[in-house]
């Protein structure tokens, strides 16, 4: 059922729509539709504005819509009409002078069709409006994120206990995902990155057929999705023997960088300054060119959302924002180290939501 929480979110969005000057907004990002209505299906749009509230969907979801958001009017299309044509016929009947569209999720061909069919109604690109609201999590969302972190950590504990030397990265990834599901996760937040040896130098490596006994260390990047769709994202380094001296030194640098980044998180802090606090540690250690990505990103209904912790981010942290802090150093042909935790911005600073040990690489077997 659509809750007071969803109604409050819609009210805030309507205020932003009024300020933007458009008559209504066509919300097309499925996660934004969920955030505003509680509807968990796909292929459905939300038209919202002062005096306007309508879900546009198809017959597959008619019953689901009645169950999840019975207080919202629905227009159902059949198989005889594709969504673009259905919109082109429906929207002119609503007497709108202008309509905002989510240019980051609405494909160009559909936007072009609307521009042509809706004349003289003006179609205006309005990216990021709902995403701006989503950056601040309410207490229920924070509880879901805590749950997603716990599910990820418990799945990780199960995987660690089952690792044997002959096990492949891919087999471990399967154990990890199964473990998270055993503790209630809907699914993995993304395909787990389990990278043995020099493969750890690839930030977005896909788990393959390398065995744990082929090198003395493994990087694991993983997360869980809670039943309500909220994501966690963690990274740790496992060792099966003594870490090579160079990587042991790198580990210490990355840990110090992460601690500096986390310490800089507080309301009012600029995201680029948080990034700089961690990046300075890595630069001063002589590894600056081996840390090419931003320090972190927001997490919530999507695994990557605002705000961004990066050298070019102009975002400012506010209470209720949740971000990852994940500095890394990647040495081609040698290996890589990344340490990642999920952080909540609080009224007086921050809270680290994740609790997997990290003072040293985690020894297994």
C-alpha positions as CSV (number, residue, x, y, z in Angstrom):
1,X,0.0,0.0,0.0
2,X,1.2,3.5,-0.8
3,X,2.2,5.0,2.6
4,X,2.3,8.4,4.2
5,X,6.1,8.2,3.6
6,X,5.5,8.0,-0.1
7,X,3.0,10.8,0.0
8,X,5.4,13.0,1.8
9,X,8.1,12.3,-0.8
10,X,5.6,13.2,-3.6
11,X,4.7,16.4,-1.8
12,X,8.4,17.4,-1.8
13,X,8.8,16.6,-5.4
14,X,5.7,18.7,-6.3
15,X,7.3,21.6,-4.6
16,X,10.4,21.1,-6.8
17,X,8.2,20.8,-9.9
18,X,6.5,24.1,-9.0
19,X,9.9,25.8,-8.7
20,X,11.0,24.4,-12.1
21,X,8.1,26.0,-13.8
22,X,6.8,22.9,-15.6
23,X,3.2,21.8,-15.3
24,X,4.0,18.2,-14.4
25,X,6.9,15.6,-14.4
26,X,7.0,12.3,-16.2
27,X,9.0,10.0,-13.9
28,X,10.5,7.1,-15.9
29,X,13.3,5.7,-13.8
30,X,11.9,2.6,-12.2
31,X,13.7,3.2,-8.9
32,X,12.2,6.7,-8.8
33,X,8.7,5.3,-9.4
34,X,9.3,2.9,-6.5
35,X,10.6,5.6,-4.2
36,X,7.6,7.9,-4.9
37,X,4.8,5.3,-4.9
38,X,5.9,2.0,-3.3
39,X,5.2,0.1,-6.6
40,X,7.8,-2.6,-7.1
41,X,7.1,-3.6,-10.7
42,X,8.8,-2.3,-13.8
43,X,8.0,-0.8,-17.2
44,X,5.7,1.8,-15.5
45,X,5.8,5.6,-15.4
46,X,4.5,8.2,-13.0
47,X,3.0,11.5,-14.0
48,X,3.1,13.9,-11.1
49,X,2.6,17.6,-10.5
50,X,0.3,20.1,-8.9
51,X,-3.1,18.4,-9.2
52,X,-1.6,15.6,-11.2
53,X,-0.9,12.0,-10.0
54,X,-1.1,9.1,-12.3
55,X,0.7,5.8,-12.8
56,X,0.9,4.7,-16.5
57,X,1.5,0.9,-16.7
58,X,0.3,-2.2,-18.5
59,X,-2.1,-5.1,-17.8
60,X,0.6,-7.3,-16.3
61,X,0.7,-5.1,-13.2
62,X,-3.0,-4.2,-12.8
63,X,-3.5,-6.4,-9.7
64,X,-0.1,-5.5,-8.2
65,X,-0.8,-1.8,-8.5
66,X,-4.1,-2.2,-6.7
67,X,-2.3,-4.0,-3.9
68,X,0.8,-1.7,-3.6
69,X,-0.6,1.8,-4.3
70,X,-4.5,1.7,-4.4
71,X,-4.7,5.4,-3.7
72,X,-3.1,6.4,-7.0
73,X,-5.0,6.6,-10.3
74,X,-3.8,4.2,-13.0
75,X,-3.9,4.2,-16.7
76,X,-3.4,0.7,-18.1
77,X,-2.3,0.1,-21.7
78,X,-2.8,-3.2,-23.5
79,X,-0.6,-5.1,-25.9
80,X,-2.2,-3.2,-28.8
81,X,-0.2,0.0,-27.8
82,X,3.4,0.5,-27.1
83,X,4.3,2.9,-24.3
84,X,5.5,5.8,-26.5
85,X,2.3,5.8,-28.6
86,X,0.1,5.4,-25.5
87,X,1.8,8.4,-23.9
88,X,1.4,10.4,-27.1
89,X,-2.3,9.8,-27.0
90,X,-2.8,10.1,-23.3
91,X,-0.9,13.2,-22.3
92,X,-2.6,15.8,-24.6
93,X,-5.9,15.0,-22.8
94,X,-4.5,16.3,-19.5
95,X,-4.3,20.0,-20.5
96,X,-0.7,20.4,-19.6
97,X,1.3,23.5,-20.8
98,X,4.6,21.8,-20.2
99,X,6.0,18.5,-19.0
100,X,9.4,17.7,-17.5
101,X,11.1,14.4,-18.4
102,X,13.9,12.5,-16.8
103,X,16.5,12.8,-19.5
104,X,18.9,10.4,-17.8
105,X,16.4,7.5,-18.1
106,X,14.0,8.4,-21.0
107,X,15.5,7.1,-24.2
108,X,16.0,9.8,-26.9
109,X,13.7,8.2,-29.4
110,X,10.7,8.4,-26.9
111,X,11.6,12.0,-26.0
112,X,11.7,13.0,-29.6
113,X,8.3,11.3,-30.2
114,X,6.8,13.2,-27.3
115,X,8.3,16.5,-28.5
116,X,6.6,15.9,-31.9
117,X,3.3,14.5,-30.7
118,X,2.6,16.9,-27.8
119,X,3.0,20.2,-29.6
120,X,2.3,22.8,-28.4
121,X,3.0,21.3,-25.0
122,X,6.6,22.0,-24.2
123,X,8.8,18.9,-23.2
124,X,11.6,20.0,-20.9
125,X,14.5,17.9,-19.7
126,X,14.6,17.9,-15.9
127,X,17.3,15.4,-14.8
128,X,18.0,14.6,-11.1
129,X,14.9,16.0,-9.5
130,X,13.8,12.8,-7.7
131,X,17.4,11.7,-7.2
132,X,18.0,14.9,-5.3
133,X,15.3,13.8,-2.8
134,X,16.6,10.3,-2.7
135,X,20.1,11.4,-1.4
136,X,18.6,12.1,2.1
137,X,17.5,8.8,3.6
138,X,14.6,8.6,6.1
139,X,14.7,6.4,9.2
140,X,13.0,3.5,7.4
141,X,15.5,3.7,4.6
142,X,18.5,3.8,7.0
143,X,17.1,0.7,8.7
144,X,17.0,-1.1,5.3
145,X,20.6,-0.1,4.6
146,X,21.7,-1.4,8.0
147,X,19.9,-4.7,7.1
148,X,21.6,-4.9,3.7
149,X,25.0,-4.4,5.4
150,X,24.3,-7.2,7.9
151,X,23.1,-9.5,5.2
152,X,26.3,-8.9,3.2
153,X,28.5,-9.4,6.3
154,X,26.8,-12.7,7.2
155,X,27.1,-14.0,3.7
156,X,30.7,-13.1,3.7
157,X,31.3,-15.0,7.0
158,X,29.7,-18.1,5.4
159,X,31.9,-17.8,2.3
160,X,35.0,-17.4,4.4
161,X,34.2,-20.5,6.4
162,X,33.8,-22.6,3.2
163,X,36.9,-21.6,1.2
164,X,39.3,-24.3,0.4
165,X,42.6,-23.9,-1.5
166,X,41.3,-25.5,-4.7
167,X,38.1,-23.3,-4.8
168,X,37.8,-21.0,-7.8
169,X,36.8,-17.3,-7.6
170,X,33.5,-18.1,-9.3
171,X,32.7,-20.9,-6.9
172,X,33.3,-18.6,-4.0
173,X,31.1,-15.9,-5.6
174,X,28.3,-18.4,-5.7
175,X,28.8,-19.3,-2.1
176,X,28.8,-15.7,-1.2
177,X,25.6,-14.9,-3.0
178,X,23.9,-18.0,-1.6
179,X,25.0,-17.0,1.9
180,X,23.5,-13.5,1.6
181,X,20.2,-15.0,0.4
182,X,20.1,-17.4,3.4
183,X,20.0,-14.3,5.6
184,X,17.2,-12.7,3.7
185,X,18.8,-10.8,1.0
186,X,16.8,-10.4,-2.2
187,X,20.0,-10.9,-4.3
188,X,23.6,-9.7,-4.6
189,X,23.9,-5.9,-5.1
190,X,26.1,-6.7,-8.1
191,X,28.1,-9.6,-9.4
192,X,30.6,-10.2,-6.6
193,X,34.2,-9.2,-7.5
194,X,36.5,-12.0,-6.2
195,X,40.0,-11.4,-7.6
196,X,42.9,-13.7,-6.8
197,X,46.5,-12.3,-7.0
198,X,47.3,-9.9,-9.8
199,X,43.7,-9.9,-10.9
200,X,43.1,-7.7,-7.8
201,X,44.7,-4.8,-9.8
202,X,41.5,-4.8,-12.0
203,X,38.9,-2.6,-10.0
204,X,35.9,-4.2,-11.8
205,X,37.2,-7.7,-12.4
206,X,34.7,-10.5,-12.8
207,X,35.2,-13.7,-10.8
208,X,36.7,-16.4,-13.0
209,X,38.4,-19.7,-12.7
210,X,41.5,-18.7,-10.7
211,X,41.9,-20.8,-7.6
212,X,42.7,-19.4,-4.1
213,X,45.9,-21.4,-3.9
214,X,47.3,-19.7,-7.1
215,X,48.3,-16.6,-5.0
216,X,48.5,-15.6,-1.4
217,X,45.8,-12.9,-1.4
218,X,42.4,-12.2,-2.8
219,X,40.3,-9.0,-3.1
220,X,36.6,-9.4,-2.4
221,X,34.0,-6.6,-3.3
222,X,30.4,-7.5,-2.6
223,X,27.1,-6.3,-1.4
224,X,23.5,-7.4,-0.6
225,X,20.1,-6.0,-1.7
226,X,17.5,-6.0,1.1
227,X,13.9,-7.2,0.5
228,X,12.8,-3.6,-0.1
229,X,15.6,-2.9,-2.6
230,X,18.3,-1.2,-0.6
231,X,22.0,-1.9,-1.4
232,X,25.2,-2.4,0.6
233,X,28.7,-2.3,-0.8
234,X,31.9,-3.6,1.0
235,X,35.4,-4.6,0.1
236,X,38.1,-6.5,2.0
237,X,41.4,-8.3,1.3
238,X,41.8,-11.9,2.2
239,X,45.2,-13.6,2.7
240,X,46.0,-17.3,2.5
241,X,49.7,-16.8,3.3
242,X,51.9,-13.9,4.1
243,X,51.1,-10.8,2.0
244,X,54.0,-9.7,-0.2
245,X,56.0,-6.9,1.5
246,X,55.1,-4.3,-1.2
247,X,51.4,-5.1,-0.9
248,X,51.5,-5.1,2.9
249,X,52.9,-1.6,2.7
250,X,50.2,-0.6,0.1
251,X,47.5,-2.1,2.5
252,X,48.7,0.2,5.2
253,X,48.5,3.2,2.9
254,X,45.0,2.4,1.7
255,X,43.8,1.8,5.3
256,X,45.2,5.2,6.4
257,X,43.7,6.9,3.4
258,X,40.3,5.4,4.1
259,X,40.5,6.4,7.8
260,X,41.3,10.0,6.7
261,X,38.4,10.0,4.3
262,X,35.9,8.7,6.8
263,X,37.1,11.2,9.4
264,X,36.3,14.1,7.0
265,X,32.7,13.1,6.7
266,X,30.3,15.4,8.5
267,X,27.3,17.7,7.7
268,X,28.5,20.6,5.5
269,X,31.6,18.9,4.2
270,X,32.1,19.1,0.5
271,X,32.4,15.8,-1.2
272,X,35.5,16.9,-3.1
273,X,37.2,17.7,0.2
274,X,36.4,14.3,1.6
275,X,37.9,12.8,-1.5
276,X,41.0,15.0,-1.2
277,X,41.5,14.0,2.5
278,X,42.0,10.4,1.4
279,X,43.7,11.1,-1.9
280,X,46.4,13.2,-0.1
281,X,47.5,10.2,1.9
282,X,47.9,8.1,-1.3
283,X,49.6,10.9,-3.2
284,X,52.1,11.5,-0.4
285,X,53.0,7.8,-0.3
286,X,53.9,7.9,-4.0
287,X,50.9,5.9,-5.3
288,X,48.7,8.7,-6.6
289,X,48.8,7.5,-10.2
290,X,47.5,4.1,-9.1
291,X,44.3,5.5,-7.6
292,X,42.2,6.6,-10.6
293,X,38.6,6.4,-9.4
294,X,36.6,8.6,-7.0
295,X,36.6,7.9,-3.3
296,X,33.0,6.7,-3.1
297,X,29.4,7.0,-4.0
298,X,25.9,7.1,-2.5
299,X,24.0,3.9,-1.9
300,X,20.3,3.3,-1.6
301,X,17.8,2.0,-4.1
302,X,20.6,1.9,-6.6
303,X,24.2,0.7,-6.0
304,X,25.6,3.9,-7.4
305,X,23.6,7.1,-6.7
306,X,24.3,10.6,-5.3
307,X,26.2,12.0,-3.7
308,X,29.6,11.3,-5.3
309,X,32.9,11.5,-3.4
310,X,35.2,12.6,-6.2
311,X,37.7,15.4,-7.0
312,X,35.0,17.1,-9.2
313,X,31.9,16.7,-7.0
314,X,30.3,19.9,-5.9
315,X,27.8,18.0,-3.6
316,X,27.7,18.9,0.1
317,X,27.1,16.2,2.7
318,X,23.9,16.4,4.8
319,X,22.5,14.3,7.6
320,X,20.8,11.1,6.2
321,X,23.1,10.7,3.3
322,X,24.8,7.3,2.9
323,X,28.1,6.8,1.0
324,X,30.8,4.3,0.4
325,X,34.4,5.2,1.2
326,X,36.6,3.0,-0.9
327,X,40.2,4.1,-1.7
328,X,42.3,1.7,-3.7
329,X,45.8,1.3,-5.1
330,X,46.1,-1.0,-8.2
331,X,49.6,-2.2,-9.3
332,X,49.4,-3.8,-12.8
333,X,50.9,-7.3,-12.8
334,X,51.2,-7.3,-9.0
335,X,47.8,-6.9,-7.4
336,X,45.6,-4.3,-5.8
337,X,44.2,-3.3,-2.4
338,X,40.8,-1.6,-1.9
339,X,39.1,-1.2,1.5
340,X,35.4,-0.2,1.5
341,X,32.8,0.6,4.1
342,X,29.3,2.1,4.1
343,X,29.0,5.4,6.0
344,X,25.9,7.3,7.3
345,X,26.2,11.1,7.7
346,X,24.7,11.9,11.1
347,X,23.7,15.3,12.6
348,X,27.1,15.6,14.4
349,X,29.4,13.6,12.1
350,X,29.2,10.1,10.8
351,X,28.5,6.4,11.6
352,X,30.3,3.5,10.0
353,X,27.5,1.0,9.2
354,X,29.8,-1.9,8.4
355,X,31.9,-3.9,10.9
356,X,34.0,-6.4,9.0
357,X,37.6,-6.3,10.5
358,X,40.1,-4.3,8.4
359,X,43.1,-3.3,10.6
360,X,44.9,-6.1,8.8
361,X,44.0,-8.3,5.8
362,X,41.7,-11.1,6.8
363,X,43.5,-14.4,7.2
364,X,41.7,-17.5,5.9
365,X,42.4,-21.2,5.7
